[in-house]
Amino acid sequence: MSGSSRTTSDLAVQNLLHRLHDIPSKGVQKAEIESIYAYLQRSTAKKTRFHWFCRHAEPLTTESATYLLRSLVLAKSFHQVKIWKGWLNDCLGACAECVLGLEKAKASSRQSYFGAIPDDAMRVYWLVFSKWELDHILAQISSPSGWKNSSDIPTPVFYRMICNFKVFQNPRIQSFLEQTSLPRTPSNWPAASIPPAMLVLLMHANATLREWALNQVLRCTVVPISHDDASFLPYNQALELIMLSFSAQVRPETPIRLVADVETLWSSFHSVLRLLRPTHLTYSSSEGVDIRHVVTGHLHNDGPEFTTVLRCFNLILKRLGKNLWHGEGPEYPQLVFDAFKDNPSLITLLHENDLSSERDPWFFNWLPEYLFTIRDQPVYTEVVAKITDFMLQHERFSTARPIFLDSLSSSIWQLLKDQNLDGANSAISNVLDIHAEALVTVAFAHSHQKAEWKTAREVTRDLIHTTLMQDLRNINDTISRCTVVLALSLKKAEKDGSKPRIHDNGRDNMAPLAIREQIWKNIYVHVRPFDTEGIASVLSVLATTAHLDCILKSSFAPALHFPGLSVLLDSVNHSLEIIRSGFSELTSGYEMSMAASQVLQHSGTAKDIVKLMLSPVADLHGGAMGIVTQADDGGSDCRRECFQWLFDNFSEESFEGSFELLRVFNDYAPRIPEACNLSKSLVRCFTDIIGVLCSNYHGLLHQPDYNRPDGTGRRFEELWTLMCKTITVIFKQTPSWSQYYKSEVLTEWMRDALIFARGILGERAVFESAAIAATAAPKSSTISRRMLANLHEILAELSQWLRLTDEKLLHQSCTLIQSLLELFREKHHPLQQTVLQKLTKQVAGVRNRDYTSITCRLNPVKLASLEAILASFDDDDDDVATVEITKPVPMPKAPAKHTTQVKFEVKTKSSSDVSSRNLPASTSKMKLNHFSATDQERLDAANSMLKFRKPSTILKHALPSSLPYKPSTKASKSRGKEELSSDSEESVEKESQESLKAGSAKLQQSPKIRKKVERQQVKRVDKLPYLKQNAQEASFLKRDEAHQKALRFKPDISELHRTLLSWDYQHDGQFPPKAQWQLHSVPDTFSDFKHYRAVFEPLLLMECWAQLLQSKDDPPEYYYCKITSRSYNGHWLDLEVVFSSELRREWFLTGNDVVLLRHQEGKNTLLAKALSFRRPRNNPAEAGLRCYLPPDTRDPGLDLWSQWEISKVF
């Protein structure tokens, strides 16, 4: 037969089986069964070993063999049935997996191929089929030519005896199994399934069979029984036999002998329970015996089987969970625990075993699971209290108390991990409150430091730590709920002015706050400084609350009318007070001075100390500082020195603690009404931290070892980003916080915030250099751009502070804004458009403010400087732009008395071009009948005065377009006289007289009064109203005006400084070195600015030189300093120096001082201008200097850490 015909035939069989599977029928056509038989014959022909029901068989083969099980019914009409039985026996005798597959096929075919056959008929059919199988197996084992040794018996034969439960129950098979020495490890034994008979063998009276069955079960790879096996194999029949051992009634006669010894019975039953699925554990036998009741009903047994019964209960508890109590009364869980706790065998178990080193012993580890399963039961609270009382009985358990405390703490700890954040589990809360003293004593008291308490002590500490962290989560959650109420109140009030109705997905926003007050109080009583692990645990808990301060109730004023909110806020403040009271006394005692250094050696403790030092709470801040002060052998006295010691000795943990609190603040501050105290603490502390890291004197970032890429070096940029984000949040939230504090308090911490911001900006270069140096593959431009980008938001939010009314804060804010803008301009870093627009709007608002009721006003110098630098960001690409004048549109009619001025730009190239462009467009259309050639020459001469502007510059004359141009003003008259010649005036007067005569003639003819006609004249109009204003032109005009205004208020004298600093101090001449100018007499008048400068500039320089010469005659007051930093800023060389010698109290530097630097080992000298001067507390003074080295001058040796003498010159 060809392959094509075989494929067609196989497809036909497949379609036939699909139809028979989905639509079963009672009868079968002979042709159909013959075609299926023919396919099975083809698939098994010429095969010595073939598979019908296992994974090696094709699916169509398995379906065909399953359907042909019906052939026994048709034995009279189907003559091939004998051959088919022979093939089936050959298949089952060669493959154990096919034996298992046949048993599953029997069950699965009941709903498919046998679905139409009645149950009674099916029972008869399977009895016949099982008898045929049994006869075949008995014939094999009883044959004279059978197997001589048990090792000769094939594994499939053994497996067929056990897998077919009907065959297994036969007395002859039972006798054979007991008398035959079965192979310990049969080959090819299916390891993924456990036949039902194997469960019975585990309970067999024959010890050899029990041991053999246990070995086979231990080899099973799927435990418990798989769902597939449980669906198709008769495990219920096996459980029915097994439950006879626990029946109180007389056992029926069975061919299978079950174990009778009680202790062995329970150990074997435990092996059976380990294999069963949860559905089997709820099985109830025909006699009403339930597996659950069998186990729980024997918990009171006080014999040797108690331990095994308890293990069985633990197993079914874990497998069933809450279903263990399904269908039982409410008191049943309590009865079960009572049976356990009142069993005398429990005490025996405790005393007979050495459990001192065992943590959470097995006979108690079921308690957490047990309590979890009854959480919804009404008896839960009573059971929890009973368990706690039972396990804290001192007299009854004596030496076993550590074990009981260990188990109790473990149980409560497991429950707390699953407890709701709002502390709804009142049963656990009550236990913790009632037994707080006992629990804290075990965890921290000196009396429980012996070795036998070690495990219980560790577990109880974990419990208390979890409890305290739960309290802190409840406090945070309560604050969040209060803010939700406040937000809804404000929203509702803005909408309709009514009171809100709070709904939060069914959650009660006013749920009371309760913490474990007794535990907190007892901790501070029992924990001692020498218990360094306990101190570290307390610090880790308190560090979580470092950002929390007492809530200001006035900040929640809009929502205080809501019922319960005021009480809830009071409970938050009371709770915060409870958790911190006692910490200061704990850390200030004498014992802490001996143990402080050991406390900090615990992992994470230094991080917690840093967080506590950043806290706004005085007790936490002072206590943490006290630990550091006592741990530092060098004696850190102030906050900055404490930070110095921490960041130097615990750098990683110090950075991590700083990061964590900054992140918490950035998330927490915008969500609550006010966080002034926290922000005040942060800005002061981080000002110190910046000094610790960036100070020129022992600054950590200046140390090469501190900038390792694999260490703290990778932290610098992240610290910068977080600090920028923090000060941005502060600047943004301050306006809303200011309403809750008095001006004096607010001014103080706002000043600190500005100091912090200036510190960030001032040390930007240090952070940038350190971040670049710590990068393995330097990308300086990328890092620089990211760090500059972090300053954008600061600038945007700081612009709001220009509305301040405090003079000092206002000018400090303005100076900081200007410094930021100058930094962006210096680094050629463009401003974000949104930031630029916001800042421009704020500056314009300040300019347009009504100051009639405000005592403070921004200095015009500052304002003009801000406007100038902002204007420079409008367009940095082009300095000159040519404006094309569009074709004029018809001028609108307007009253004769008003002339609108229009801005007009001219690009001058020559005098003739300028004169022609400066004439208004309307003048070309005027008819001047008396305009002579002489008049033209005079007019050209007047217009040629515009030549003083340089080529390629833009002439701009800006007057507000909204203001009318009035010819009657003095300025208009004077300008008209300059532009008109006397001849043209006479001609115009003549024309005017003639027009008056004509008008008087008309008056005689008509009584109408004629309006006075303005005499004709030439006018200069700066801005034509009908010309469209160019946006770029307006931008240039605005920038130039701001620049000119800034120059008037604060002229640029950098050229003077450059000249002074280039002088050689050693020069002794009457004139400065390289002076190439001459002195002139001061005239009465000056022709222009150049003339003025040529006269007075030499005089100014001579005065400066005279002061320098005079300083040589005065006794010098010099001090020693070291150069700690040098950097180039354009053509300037900027230095940072630290004074090595002590300064006189009255000695200081200002921004106008010029100093002399003299090398200590040579005669090299250099003049420098002072930029900054700082005298930090407990640290050497620092100064910033600016030098200028002309191109023809060599560097005098300004190396890092070189020693120089410094003295004032003038």
RASUL-V113432 format. One record per backbone hydrogen bond with DSSP energy under -1.0 kcal/mol. NH is the residue of the N-H (numbers start at 1). CO is the residue of the C=O. E is the energy in kcal/mol with one decimal. If there is no record, write none. Layout:
nh->[NH	NH]
co->[CO	CO]
e->[E	E]
This chain:
nh->[6	7	8	9	10	11	12	13	14	15	16	17	18	19	20	21	22	23	33	34	35	36	37	38	39	40	41	42	43	44	45	47	57	62	63	64	65	66	67	68	69	70	71	73	75	78	81	84	85	86	87	88	89	90	91	92	93	95	99	100	101	102	103	104	105	106	107	108	109	114	115	117	122	123	124	125	126	127	128	129	130	131	132	133	134	135	136	137	138	139	140	141	142	146	152	153	158	159	160	161	162	163	164	168	169	170	174	175	176	177	178	179	180	182	198	199	201	202	203	204	205	210	211	212	213	214	215	216	217	218	220	221	225	230	231	232	233	235	238	239	240	241	242	243	244	245	246	259	265	266	267	268	269	270	271	272	273	274	275	281	283	285	288	291	294	295	296	297	298	299	301	306	309	310	311	312	313	314	315	316	317	318	319	320	321	323	324	325	326	328	332	335	336	337	338	339	340	341	342	343	346	348	349	350	351	352	355	364	365	367	370	371	372	373	375	377	380	383	384	385	386	387	388	389	390	391	392	397	398	400	401	404	405	406	407	408	409	410	411	412	413	414	415	416	417	423	426	429	430	431	432	433	434	435	439	440	441	442	443	444	445	448	449	453	454	457	458	459	460	461	462	463	464	465	466	467	468	469	470	471	472	473	474	475	476	477	478	479	480	481	482	483	484	485	486	487	488	489	490	491	492	493	494	495	496	497	507	511	517	520	521	522	523	524	526	527	531	532	535	536	537	538	539	540	541	542	543	544	545	546	548	555	556	557	559	560	562	565	568	569	570	571	572	573	574	575	576	577	578	579	581	583	586	587	588	595	596	599	600	602	605	608	609	610	611	612	613	614	615	621	622	623	624	625	626	627	628	629	630	631	632	635	642	643	644	645	646	647	648	649	650	654	655	656	657	658	659	660	661	662	663	664	665	666	667	668	669	671	679	680	681	682	683	684	685	686	687	688	689	690	691	692	693	694	695	699	700	701	702	703	706	707	711	713	715	719	720	721	722	723	724	725	726	727	728	729	730	731	732	733	734	737	738	740	741	746	747	748	749	750	751	752	753	754	755	756	757	758	759	760	761	762	763	764	767	768	769	770	771	772	773	774	775	783	784	785	786	787	788	789	790	791	792	795	796	797	798	799	800	801	802	803	804	810	811	812	813	814	815	816	817	818	819	820	821	822	823	824	825	826	827	829	836	837	838	839	840	841	842	843	844	845	846	847	848	849	863	864	865	866	867	868	869	870	871	872	873	874	898	899	914	915	916	917	918	923	925	931	936	937	938	939	940	941	942	943	944	945	946	947	949	953	955	963	965	969	973	974	975	976	977	978	979	980	985	986	987	988	989	990	991	992	993	994	995	996	997	998	999	1000	1001	1002	1003	1004	1006	1027	1034	1035	1036	1037	1038	1039	1040	1041	1042	1043	1044	1045	1046	1047	1048	1049	1050	1057	1058	1059	1060	1061	1063	1067	1075	1092	1093	1094	1095	1096	1097	1100	1101	1102	1103	1104	1105	1106	1107	1108	1109	1110	1111	1114	1119	1121	1122	1123	1124	1125	1127	1129	1132	1133	1134	1135	1136	1137	1138	1139	1140	1141	1147	1153	1155	1156	1157	1158	1159	1160	1166	1168	1169	1170	1171	1172	1174	1179	1182	1183	1184	1185	1186	1187	1193	1199	1201	1202	1204	1205	1206	1207	1209	1210]
co->[2	3	4	5	6	7	8	9	10	11	12	13	14	15	16	17	18	19	29	30	31	32	33	34	35	36	37	38	39	40	41	44	54	58	59	60	61	62	63	64	66	67	68	70	72	74	78	80	81	82	83	84	85	86	87	88	89	91	95	96	97	98	99	100	101	102	103	104	105	109	112	114	118	119	120	121	122	123	124	125	126	127	128	129	130	131	132	133	134	135	136	137	138	143	149	150	154	155	156	157	158	159	160	164	165	167	170	171	172	173	174	175	176	180	195	196	197	198	200	201	257	206	207	208	209	210	211	212	213	214	217	191	275	226	227	228	229	233	234	235	236	237	238	239	241	242	243	203	261	262	263	264	265	266	267	268	269	270	272	277	280	289	285	283	290	291	292	293	295	296	298	303	305	306	307	308	309	310	311	312	313	314	315	316	317	320	321	322	323	325	329	331	332	333	334	335	336	337	338	340	343	344	345	346	347	348	353	361	361	364	366	367	368	369	372	374	377	379	380	381	382	383	384	385	386	387	388	393	394	397	398	400	401	402	403	404	405	406	407	408	409	410	411	412	413	420	424	425	426	427	428	429	430	431	435	436	437	438	439	440	441	445	446	450	451	453	454	455	456	457	458	459	460	461	462	463	464	465	466	467	468	469	470	471	472	473	474	475	476	477	478	479	480	481	482	483	484	485	486	487	488	489	490	491	492	492	504	508	515	516	517	518	519	520	522	523	528	530	531	532	533	534	535	536	537	538	539	541	542	543	545	552	553	554	556	557	559	562	564	565	566	567	568	569	570	571	572	573	574	575	577	580	582	583	584	591	592	595	596	599	602	604	605	606	607	608	609	610	612	617	618	619	620	621	622	623	624	625	626	627	628	632	638	639	640	641	642	643	644	645	646	650	651	652	653	654	655	656	657	658	659	660	661	662	663	664	665	668	675	676	677	678	679	680	681	682	683	684	685	686	687	688	689	690	691	695	692	693	699	700	703	704	708	708	712	715	716	717	718	719	720	721	722	723	724	725	726	727	728	729	730	733	734	737	738	742	743	744	745	746	747	748	749	750	751	752	753	754	755	756	757	758	759	761	763	764	765	766	767	768	769	770	772	779	780	781	782	783	784	785	786	788	789	791	792	793	794	795	797	798	799	800	801	806	807	808	809	810	811	812	813	814	815	816	817	818	819	820	821	822	823	824	832	833	834	835	836	837	838	839	840	841	842	843	844	846	859	860	861	862	863	864	865	866	867	868	870	871	895	965	910	911	912	913	914	920	922	928	932	933	934	935	936	937	938	939	940	942	943	944	946	950	906	960	899	966	969	970	971	972	973	974	975	976	981	982	983	984	985	986	987	988	989	990	991	992	993	994	995	996	997	998	999	1000	1002	1024	1030	1031	1032	1033	1034	1035	1036	1037	1038	1039	1040	1041	1042	1043	1044	1045	1046	1053	1054	1055	1056	1057	1060	1064	1072	1088	1089	1090	1091	1092	1093	1096	1097	1098	1099	1100	1101	1102	1103	1104	1105	1106	1107	1110	1206	1204	1138	1202	1136	1136	1134	1132	1129	1187	1127	1185	1125	1183	1122	1181	1120	1120	1144	1150	1168	1207	1166	1205	1164	1203	1157	1155	1186	1153	1184	1184	1182	1176	1174	1137	1172	1135	1169	1133	1190	1197	1123	1199	1121	1158	1119	1156	1154	1154]
e->[-2.0	-2.2	-1.8	-2.4	-2.9	-2.1	-1.8	-2.1	-2.4	-2.3	-2.1	-2.6	-2.0	-1.9	-2.5	-2.3	-2.1	-2.6	-2.0	-2.1	-2.0	-2.0	-2.4	-2.4	-1.9	-2.2	-2.4	-2.3	-2.3	-1.3	-1.1	-1.3	-1.3	-2.2	-2.3	-2.1	-2.5	-2.2	-2.2	-1.9	-1.3	-1.8	-1.9	-1.3	-1.2	-2.4	-1.4	-2.2	-2.2	-1.7	-2.2	-2.2	-2.5	-2.2	-2.4	-2.7	-2.1	-1.0	-1.1	-1.9	-2.4	-2.2	-1.6	-1.8	-2.2	-2.1	-1.2	-2.6	-2.2	-2.9	-1.2	-1.3	-2.0	-2.6	-2.0	-2.3	-2.7	-1.9	-2.2	-2.4	-2.9	-2.3	-2.0	-2.0	-3.0	-2.8	-1.8	-2.3	-3.1	-2.2	-1.4	-2.2	-1.8	-2.1	-1.4	-1.1	-1.5	-2.9	-2.0	-1.7	-1.6	-2.9	-1.5	-2.6	-1.4	-1.4	-2.3	-2.7	-2.2	-2.5	-2.1	-2.0	-1.8	-1.1	-1.3	-1.1	-2.1	-1.4	-1.1	-1.2	-2.3	-2.2	-2.6	-2.7	-2.8	-2.5	-2.1	-1.8	-2.3	-2.3	-1.5	-2.8	-2.8	-2.4	-1.4	-1.0	-2.2	-2.2	-1.0	-2.5	-2.1	-1.3	-2.2	-2.8	-1.0	-1.8	-1.1	-2.7	-2.8	-2.2	-1.8	-2.6	-2.5	-2.1	-1.3	-1.8	-2.8	-1.6	-1.4	-1.5	-1.8	-2.8	-2.0	-1.6	-2.3	-1.8	-2.7	-2.1	-1.5	-1.2	-1.4	-1.7	-2.6	-2.6	-1.9	-2.4	-2.5	-2.3	-2.1	-2.4	-2.1	-1.8	-2.1	-2.7	-2.1	-1.8	-1.5	-1.6	-1.2	-2.0	-1.3	-1.9	-2.0	-1.9	-2.5	-2.1	-1.4	-2.9	-2.1	-1.2	-1.8	-1.5	-2.4	-1.9	-2.0	-2.0	-1.1	-1.9	-1.2	-1.9	-2.6	-2.9	-2.1	-1.9	-1.1	-1.7	-1.7	-2.3	-2.6	-2.2	-2.1	-2.8	-2.3	-2.5	-2.3	-2.2	-1.0	-1.0	-1.8	-3.2	-1.7	-1.9	-2.8	-2.2	-2.4	-2.9	-2.7	-2.2	-2.4	-2.5	-2.6	-2.3	-1.8	-2.4	-1.6	-1.5	-1.9	-1.7	-2.7	-1.9	-2.5	-2.3	-2.7	-2.5	-2.3	-2.7	-2.0	-2.0	-2.1	-2.8	-1.4	-1.2	-1.0	-1.2	-1.6	-2.9	-2.2	-2.3	-2.5	-2.1	-2.0	-2.2	-2.8	-2.9	-2.5	-2.5	-2.8	-2.4	-2.0	-1.9	-2.1	-2.2	-2.2	-2.1	-2.4	-2.6	-2.2	-2.3	-2.1	-2.3	-2.3	-2.2	-1.9	-2.0	-2.4	-2.6	-2.4	-2.3	-2.6	-2.3	-2.6	-2.7	-2.2	-1.4	-2.5	-1.1	-1.5	-1.4	-2.0	-1.9	-2.3	-2.3	-2.0	-1.4	-2.4	-2.7	-1.8	-1.8	-2.4	-2.4	-1.9	-2.2	-2.5	-2.1	-1.5	-2.5	-2.4	-1.1	-1.6	-1.2	-1.6	-1.6	-1.6	-1.4	-1.9	-1.1	-1.9	-1.8	-2.0	-2.5	-2.1	-2.1	-1.8	-2.2	-2.6	-2.3	-2.4	-1.9	-2.0	-2.2	-1.5	-1.8	-1.8	-2.0	-1.0	-1.2	-1.9	-2.1	-1.7	-1.4	-1.8	-1.8	-2.5	-2.2	-1.9	-2.2	-2.3	-1.2	-1.2	-2.8	-3.1	-2.2	-2.3	-2.1	-2.1	-1.7	-1.9	-2.8	-2.0	-1.5	-1.9	-1.1	-1.8	-2.3	-2.6	-2.3	-2.3	-2.9	-1.3	-2.2	-3.1	-2.4	-2.5	-2.3	-2.6	-2.1	-2.6	-2.5	-1.9	-2.1	-2.6	-2.3	-2.6	-2.5	-1.5	-3.0	-2.8	-1.2	-2.2	-2.8	-2.2	-2.3	-2.6	-1.7	-2.4	-3.0	-1.2	-1.5	-2.2	-2.4	-1.8	-2.4	-2.3	-3.1	-1.8	-1.1	-1.9	-2.8	-1.5	-1.6	-1.3	-1.3	-1.6	-1.5	-2.3	-2.3	-2.2	-2.4	-2.4	-2.4	-2.3	-2.2	-2.4	-2.4	-1.7	-2.2	-2.2	-2.5	-2.2	-2.5	-1.8	-1.8	-2.1	-2.0	-1.1	-2.6	-2.8	-1.5	-1.8	-2.1	-2.0	-1.6	-2.0	-2.1	-2.1	-2.5	-2.4	-2.6	-2.3	-2.3	-2.5	-3.1	-1.7	-1.3	-2.4	-2.8	-2.6	-2.4	-2.6	-2.4	-2.6	-1.8	-1.2	-2.3	-2.7	-2.3	-2.2	-2.4	-2.3	-2.2	-1.3	-1.3	-1.2	-2.0	-2.1	-2.5	-2.5	-1.1	-1.2	-1.7	-1.4	-1.6	-1.6	-2.5	-2.3	-2.4	-2.5	-2.3	-2.3	-2.3	-2.5	-2.4	-2.4	-2.3	-2.5	-2.7	-2.0	-2.3	-2.4	-2.7	-2.4	-2.9	-2.8	-2.5	-2.3	-2.5	-2.5	-2.2	-2.1	-2.5	-2.4	-2.2	-2.1	-2.3	-1.9	-1.2	-2.6	-2.6	-2.1	-2.5	-2.5	-2.2	-2.2	-2.4	-2.2	-1.3	-1.3	-1.1	-1.4	-1.2	-2.6	-2.5	-2.1	-1.9	-2.1	-1.1	-1.1	-1.1	-1.5	-1.9	-2.1	-2.3	-2.3	-2.2	-2.0	-2.1	-1.6	-1.2	-1.7	-1.5	-1.2	-1.3	-2.0	-1.3	-2.5	-1.4	-2.1	-2.7	-2.2	-2.3	-2.2	-1.8	-1.5	-1.5	-1.6	-2.0	-2.2	-2.1	-2.2	-2.3	-2.2	-2.0	-2.5	-2.5	-2.0	-1.8	-2.3	-2.3	-1.8	-2.5	-1.8	-1.6	-1.9	-1.3	-1.9	-1.4	-2.1	-2.0	-2.5	-2.4	-2.4	-2.3	-2.7	-2.4	-2.2	-2.4	-2.7	-2.3	-2.3	-2.2	-1.7	-1.8	-3.1	-1.9	-2.5	-1.9	-2.4	-2.8	-1.4	-1.5	-1.2	-1.8	-2.8	-2.5	-1.2	-2.2	-2.4	-2.4	-2.3	-2.4	-1.9	-2.1	-2.5	-2.4	-2.0	-2.0	-2.5	-2.2	-1.8	-1.2	-2.2	-2.7	-2.6	-1.6	-3.1	-1.4	-2.2	-2.1	-1.7	-2.4	-2.8	-3.0	-2.4	-2.6	-2.3	-2.4	-2.5	-1.2	-1.6	-1.4	-3.1	-3.2	-3.3	-2.6	-2.6	-1.5	-1.9	-2.4	-2.6	-2.4	-3.7	-1.5	-3.2	-1.5	-3.2	-2.1	-2.0	-2.4	-2.3	-3.0	-2.0	-2.1	-4.2	-1.7	-2.7	-3.4	-2.9	-1.5	-2.9	-1.3]
